[in-house]
Amino acid sequence: MSLLEQMTQLARQGRAASRALSQLTTAQKNVCLLKMAEALEAPAAVAAIQAANALDMAAGASSGLSSAMLDRLKLDAKRIGGMAKGLREVAALPDPVGRILDERVRPNGLRLRKISTPIGVVVIIYESRPNVTADAASLCFKSGNATILRGGKEALNSNRVIGDLLVQVVEAETGVQHAIQVVPTTDREAIPVLLSLTQYIDLCMPRGGESLIRAVAECSKVPVIKHYKGVCHVFVDAAADLAMAEAIAVNAKIQRPGVCNAMETLLVHRAVADTFLPQLAGQFTAKQVQLRADAASLAILHARLAPNTLPLKAVTEQDYFTEYNDYILNVRVVDDLPAAIDHINHYGSGHSDSIVTADEAKAQQFMAAVDSATVYWNASTRFTDGGEFGMGAEIGISTDKIGARGPMGLEELTTYKWQGFGTGQVRG
C-alpha cells in the first residue's frame, strides 16, 4: 500500500468514525472515558507502558536528546496516573456538544438556534510527550471528534501502547471503530500527504518545537491551530514584593524548564535590580542555570557574586527570540513598565507573560497592553495549562488570534451550526 493509500484509508476511517461519534450520548462517552482510565492504571498496562517508554528513553539518550527533552519523554508511574486522572477529569466535565449558544425569533416567526457541534476529524501532530496521546484522544472523544494521532519517532513505542489501550476500550464500550487512530509510520512524508486530504480532515493541531509547527503550517491544506513557540517573560516591577518575585521567577524557570510555559526571559526594573538579581542568583546556582545577561545585569552580578559561582554570558539579540526549553535564562534590566511591555511585545511569542508588582494600576496597564494569550499578575507563567485552568486535559495551547487562543479544552474543539424552526415561512 502506498503512503497516499495508507493515509487516505486513515482519513476515510476517521470521517466515518466522526459521524458515529456525533451520535453518542453524554453518558456513553463518560462511561467510556472512565473505562479508559481504568485500562491505563491496570498493573499489566502500567508495566507495558513503562517497558515501551524505557525503550524510547534509551533511544533518546543515545541519540543525544537534552535532559529537558528526556524529561518530557519520560513516563513514570506518577505520570501514567496523571494520564488516568486527566481522563476522569474530562469525563466529569460538561459535554460541550449540543450547547445552545444563541436563540432568536425573527419578525416573521422563524425561530433560530445556534448550537455547538463537533468539528469532525482532527489530526494531532506532536513530539516527545507521550501523555499527549491520552490527553488528545480523551478531549477529541468527549467533544465527538475522531482523532488521528501522529507522535514523534522518539516516543513511538510509548504512543503505540497507549493508543492501543484506548482504542480497545472505545471499540468494546461503544462499538465505534477508528475513533482514535495512531499513524503507524514515522515517515515524515506522511504528514503533507495526510494534511492534503481536505475532503476528510477538518483541522490539524501540531504540538512541539517551532520547526515542527512551521513545517506543518506550511505544508497543510487544512486549517492549522498553532503556537510556534513559548517565549515567556516575568517582569519584576519596582513595586514588587521581592520574596514573591523570587519564588515566581524560580518556579517559572526551574520547576519544569522543558515546557512551553516556562520563563525564557526575566525583566527586572532598574530600581530593584541591584538587590533582586544577586538574591535570585543563589537559587539558580544550585541548578546551574546559565544566565545570558544584558550589560546592566552582567555588571551587577559580576560586582556582587564571587567569580564562577554562576554560568554567565552576554545576551545576544537572537537570544531574546529563543525558546530554550532548558536551564538557560535571559536577564535584562529595564527602566520602567513601558520598556518591559515593549520588550515583551517585540520579542515574545504571544504565549504567557507575568508582572510581579504591588501596584494595581501598573498591573492593569501590563495586562491590557501585553499582547499575549495569557497574562498574569503576581503568578507564575507555569499555570498556562488546560488542567490548571480547570479544562481537564488540554489539547494544546494556541497563540493564534482567530478562533481558539490560550489553553484549548473541550469547548475549543467544537464548532456550531444554526437550526431554523419554521411554520411554513418563505422569503419574499
Secondary structure by P-SEA (a helix, b strand, c coil): ccaaaaaaaaaaaaaaaaaaaaaccaaaaaaaaaaaaaaaacaaaaaaaaaaaaaaaaaaaaacccaaaaaaacccaaaaaaaaaaaaaaaacccccccccccccccccbbbbbbbbbccbbbbbbccccaaaaaaaaaaaaabbbbbbbbcccaaaaaaaaaaaaaaaaaaccccccccccccccccaaaaaaaacccccccccccccaaaaaaaaaacccbbbbbcccbbbbbbccccaaaaaaaaaaaaccccccccccccbbbbbccccccccccaaaaaaaacbbbbccaaaaaaaaacccccccbbbbbccccccccccccbbbbbbbccaaaaaaaaaacccccbbbbbcccaaaaaaaaacccccccccccccccccccccccccccbbbcccccccccccccccccbbbbbbbcccccc
